[in-house]
């Protein structure tokens, strides 16, 4: 639970700054660079939360991909339930 809060805070502060600074690169890569930024945010969050570790960049990238897919699913569920 603490890891989720820390990931949210890191993503809302440092992640937002990085997304603004790397906007041209994100446009050129059609948004795929956002996965790299999210992977970096997972690594940074792992530094602050004891017991939460990400070993290497590739696992962080897979974790960012999984989080992105889960976010998409949750958004669809809540959007569908609010339209009814």
C-alpha positions in Angstrom: 0.0 0.0 0.0 2.8 2.4 0.9 4.6 1.5 -2.4 1.4 2.5 -4.4 1.3 5.9 -2.6 5.0 6.5 -3.2 4.7 5.5 -6.9 1.8 8.0 -7.2 3.7 10.8 -5.5 6.8 10.2 -7.5 4.8 10.0 -10.7 2.9 13.2 -9.9 6.0 15.2 -9.2 9.2 14.0 -10.8 7.3 12.1 -13.5 5.3 15.1 -14.5 8.5 17.2 -14.8 10.2 14.5 -16.9 7.1 14.1 -19.1 7.1 17.9 -19.8 10.9 18.0 -20.5 10.8 15.0 -22.8 7.7 15.9 -24.7 9.4 16.2 -28.1 11.0 12.8 -27.7 7.6 11.4 -26.7 6.0 12.8 -29.8 8.8 11.3 -32.0 8.4 7.9 -30.5 4.6 8.1 -30.6 4.3 7.9 -26.9 6.5 4.8 -26.3 9.0 6.9 -24.4 6.4 7.3 -21.7 7.0 3.6 -20.8 10.7 4.5 -20.2 9.7 7.4 -17.9 7.3 5.2 -16.0 10.0 2.5 -15.6 12.3 5.2 -14.2 9.6 6.3 -11.8 9.3 2.7 -10.5 13.0 2.5 -10.0 12.9 5.9 -8.1 10.0 4.7 -5.9 11.9 1.5 -5.1 14.6 3.7 -3.6 12.2 5.2 -1.1 10.1 2.1 0.0 11.9 -0.5 2.1 11.0 -4.0 0.9 10.1 -2.9 -2.6 12.9 -3.6 -5.0 13.2 -3.5 -8.8 16.3 -5.3 -10.1 17.3 -3.8 -13.4 15.8 -1.7 -16.1 14.1 -4.5 -18.0 12.0 -5.6 -15.0 11.1 -2.0 -14.4 10.0 -1.6 -18.0 7.8 -4.7 -17.8 6.4 -3.4 -14.5 5.6 -0.1 -16.2 3.9 -1.9 -19.1 1.8 -4.0 -16.6 0.8 -0.9 -14.7 -0.2 0.9 -17.9 -2.4 -2.0 -19.0 -4.0 -2.2 -15.6 -4.6 1.6 -15.6 -6.3 1.2 -19.0 -8.5 -1.6 -17.8 -9.6 0.3 -14.6 -10.3 3.5 -16.7 -12.5 1.4 -19.0 -14.4 -0.2 -16.2 -15.1 3.1 -14.5 -16.0 4.9 -17.7 -18.4 2.1 -18.6 -20.0 2.1 -15.2 -20.5 5.9 -15.3 -22.2 5.9 -18.7 -25.0 3.6 -17.4 
